[in-house]
Amino acid sequence: MIHKAALLALLATLLMPAAVVLPGTANARAASVNRAGLQVVLEAIGPDVPRDPTTEIKISGSLVNTGSEPLTGLRIQMNYSSQPFTRRDELTAYQAGQSPLPAPWCCQSYVQAPIAPAGKMPWEFVFTPEKLNFTRFGVYPVVIEVIDALQQEVAALRTTVTYMPRDVRVPRTRLAMVLPAVDQPRRSGDTVFADEGLAAAMASGKRLDDLLTIARDTSSAKGLTWVVDPALLDDARALGGPHAVRAKDRLQQRPARTEAARWLAGFREAVADHPVIATPYGDPDVAALAHNGVDDITATGIDAARIVSRQTLGRDTITDVNWPVDGLIDHDGLDLLATGGVDTVLLAAPNLPPATPPGTPVGTTGTSPATSAGIAAATTPDAWATLDSVNGPITALVADEPLSETLGADTSASGAALAGRRRFIAETAMIASEPVTATRTVIAVPHRRWDPDPAYVTGLVRTAATLPWLAPVTLDAVKRGKGAPIPRAGLTYTEQDRRLELPKPYLSSVKKVGARADLTAAVTVARDLDAFDLAMLRLTSSAWRGRTAAATPYVQQVGEAVDGRIALVTITGSEQSRLRTLAGRDGDVPISVRNQLGPGDAGRVVVRLRVTSAQPELLRIEPYEDRLQIEGGQNETIRIPMTSTTASGQTTVKVQLTTEDGRAYGKPIELTVRTTGYTAVALAIVGAALVVMLAAVVLRVLRRRGGRRPVAAPPVAREREPAGSES
């Protein structure tokens, strides 16, 4: 069959009129074919891993004419090498088309009929490892090449065949696959959504629905670890209840979205048997926070993640493992994570590279590719490493870059899913074929907000479970390998990495809102999660990198909500007359504080009342108990003792609510205190009246005593003499 195809190809080449061309037209001919839109599509290749030399291997696909003119005079051939790749950097260069095909090469080819516009022509090659002289475990290059009549390559597709003889035994490489479920902030308040974006992302066939499909289809698979932002779960919970949507600066009340409740319940069930790592709530940009002095919010995000993920998933999640944005962190960010309780970080390979780059000649420090026999064979380092932090050693788990790219590959193009799967098989086989006897761990994690193809990702997970050189493990099971670790160069964080962080002007506006939000937390008695903790974490999300203009409305809305809450605890009476009268030179002035927050612990506040005199030499504020604990919906009053040094007049006093540590809470008000002499005059009048009254009483008593006389003795009766008698 092969010899017949080669003969036909030779005859076609000799008989084609296009073979006679003017000098200098060959390149133009090749370019015209390329511009016409010839595409080589790989549709099937198998088996994944042939184990016997006589196993039949079939590669098939199509040539697709995406142009408007018919394509003729083309020949398709398969090139291959009987020598496998020796290093992974060779495989990478080959797949990128950056290296020539290694020799020796043999060819199978046959003539293709003309391809009509928008048409396609199938192709197929069948062979065995024995026929192509594949003799040992390794990854072999195979190129499907399209040649025109002038022997110019006009299109090519590079793929690989992995062959593992049945008698070969290699240490199984431990593979941890990490799948992220991270979105972007959707709310500015507890139940206020910025738009309908979350519901749209949960629709059938959309990104979040695809993540749910992957979770369901791999629910029983081994070796999977999920990384979840609890803010996404919290948003789903809020959308599953009555909520509001902001539209043109107006809030529109909406009923509960049942699809959100179904999504959350389905995800909770699908990941029940897998470890779940929770990012800090909202997935904050930790590196940017560390570089802009916003130090406390990271620990708050870790605490919030623990609470919210337990509420939404009904289980504890892993919060002492952190995956920085893009897997990149510097020592400032690492220290911030360590003080928040993190003891393990998941990093990208460029952030913690080997001390000696792969392919570097022994005894040098350059980065030129390997070109001589004195070059050390490059091997894949174990994922486990350690770093120093202010809290002591931190475990670093370093992801494998090619495997991560393959797991998160865009498979929208025709044939891309199969090509990605073939690359995954080849990369893992290359690792296993390296001259290392110790068991190693490699980690694959796609980019943070990937838009995956469920069938492709599920297929990779299932493939990993069947490859004879892999042992799937979860991330929490990754331990230090038994062999000597490959030295690493330390954290590498470039100026370009810093420029990608949330910018300083944006974080400055966030810090201003945060300072006011801290006031509401300082006066609130409840200490579970403060009212604006979650909102502030959403404002610092890494999702706003490169798009802070989209986040600015959120900052404004949160700021308005903070100011509105502050205004609910106020000094009463300030909206009416601000005149207070102090009768006399000293006395008490009552000042009341109203708490309009809701009832319960969330509405209970503790504030202090600070009263200062504008003229202390005229009006002195005497010591008083300034602490107030006020239940939601209640008022409390403090009587402020004051002493005036003048008989009469008026003085301004400033009244300010403060937190317990003395920070001003809300705006101060000014009261005018008027002092009068009324009390002294009243005392004089009362004293004089008392004197007069006492004098009157005394006089009256004296009169009564002076007006009394002795009572006369009754007259003695004389004896009547008898009439006519003489005296």
Sequence and secondary structure as in RCSB ss.txt:
>XXXX:A:sequence
MIHKAALLALLATLLMPAAVVLPGTANARAASVNRAGLQVVLEAIGPDVPRDPTTEIKISGSLVNTGSEPLTGLR
IQMNYSSQPFTRRDELTAYQAGQSPLPAPWCCQSYVQAPIAPAGKMPWEFVFTPEKLNFTRFGVYPVVIEVIDAL
QQEVAALRTTVTYMPRDVRVPRTRLAMVLPAVDQPRRSGDTVFADEGLAAAMASGKRLDDLLTIARDTSSAKGLT
WVVDPALLDDARALGGPHAVRAKDRLQQRPARTEAARWLAGFREAVADHPVIATPYGDPDVAALAHNGVDDITAT
GIDAARIVSRQTLGRDTITDVNWPVDGLIDHDGLDLLATGGVDTVLLAAPNLPPATPPGTPVGTTGTSPATSAGI
AAATTPDAWATLDSVNGPITALVADEPLSETLGADTSASGAALAGRRRFIAETAMIASEPVTATRTVIAVPHRRW
DPDPAYVTGLVRTAATLPWLAPVTLDAVKRGKGAPIPRAGLTYTEQDRRLELPKPYLSSVKKVGARADLTAAVTV
ARDLDAFDLAMLRLTSSAWRGRTAAATPYVQQVGEAVDGRIALVTITGSEQSRLRTLAGRDGDVPISVRNQLGPG
DAGRVVVRLRVTSAQPELLRIEPYEDRLQIEGGQNETIRIPMTSTTASGQTTVKVQLTTEDGRAYGKPIELTVRT
TGYTAVALAIVGAALVVMLAAVVLRVLRRRGGRRPVAAPPVAREREPAGSES
>XXXX:A:secstr
 HHHHHHHHHHHHHH GGGS  TT HHHHHHHHHHHTEEEEEEEEE SS  STT  EEEEEEEEE SSS B S E
EEEEEESS  SSHHHHHHHHTT S   S EEEEEEE   B TT EEEEEEEE TTTTT  SSEEEEEEEEEE TT
S EEEEEEEEEEE  TT     EEEEEEEEE     BSSSSEESSSHHHHHTSTTSHHHHHHHHHHHTTT SSEE
EEE HHHHHHHHHHTSSEEEEETTEEEEE   HHHHHHHHHHHHHTTTS EEE STT B HHHHHHTT  SHHHH
HHHHHHHHHHHHHSS  B SEE  GGG   HHHHHHHHHTT  EEEE GGGS BSS TT BTT        STTB
       SEEEEEETTEEEEEEE  HHHHHHHT    STTHHHHHHHHHHHHHHHHHHSS  S  EEEE   TT 
   HHHHHHHHHHHHH TTEEE  GGG    SS    B      HHHHHTS  HHHHHHHHHHHHHHHHHHHHBS
  SS TTHHHHHHHTBGGGTT HHHHHHHHHHHHHHHHHHHTTEEETTTTS  EEEE SSEEEEEEEEEE S SS
GGG EEEEEEEEES TTTEEE     EEEE TT EEEEEEEEEESSSSEEEEEEEEEE TTS EEEEEEEEEEEE
 SHHHHHHHHHHHHHHHHHHHHHHHHHHHHHT               TT   
